[in-house]
Amino acid sequence: MNSSVNRALIFQGGGSIGAYEAGAYKAIKEELSQYSRAKGMGKEPMFHIVSGTSIGAINAAILVSYVKENKTWEGSDETLVKFWEYLSTQSSVEKIPYFTHYWDSWHRLDKRIASGESARRYLSTKEFILEGVPNEFVPNMPLLDSRFFDPLNTWYIYNNKPLKESLEKLARFPISTSFEKGEPRLLLVAVDVQEATPVVFDSYEKEDGTRKSEYGR
């Protein structure tokens, strides 16, 4: 760890990959903390830049908000894990005793039948699509096909307000940080789907006082 080099932490997108990222960050943070203590590096920032997109942007925002509010990286890993534990939801089939064991017994008799784990994933996903996940999203009224009257051509639309409320339990917005105060720089990347161009949020102020770069600028 060299104080003259900026270290960046980048979270990718991908839904439930965010939970994996929380565990990976916890392991990295513990390793860096031990290294820093062994080298007597004091209060040097663990990461100078934290960036992410999609679910990675949510993870990044939680970490930077925590560091800004608490003036330390200690406890940031527990906070991120706590967020994912709060989001975690069991499906109905996961509450059925010996569910996967039952399916595996049929799978052993006929390999065309799904394994217990495959059945768990399939039925859990179907349940969440139809009913939503309490702390993440809820379904709105589906859009039925009014052109071909095909009942299979149904658009499922969701409201992500629960996820927004879950995020606000652990992060304080707006997130603005400062280089002069030794706070990490938060860079979040999204896409304007209509313009097909990137939108970047930057927690460090620009010369004009803004913290957002729009449409590729």
PyMOL commands that set and color helices and strands:
alter all, ss='L'
color gray80, all
select helices_A, chain A and resi 17-39+55-70+76-87+93-95+99-109+116-131+161-168
alter helices_A, ss='H'
color red, helices_A
select strands_A, chain A and resi 8-11+49-53+138-139+158-159+185-192+197-202+212-213
alter strands_A, ss='S'
color yellow, strands_A
deselect
rebuild
show_as cartoon
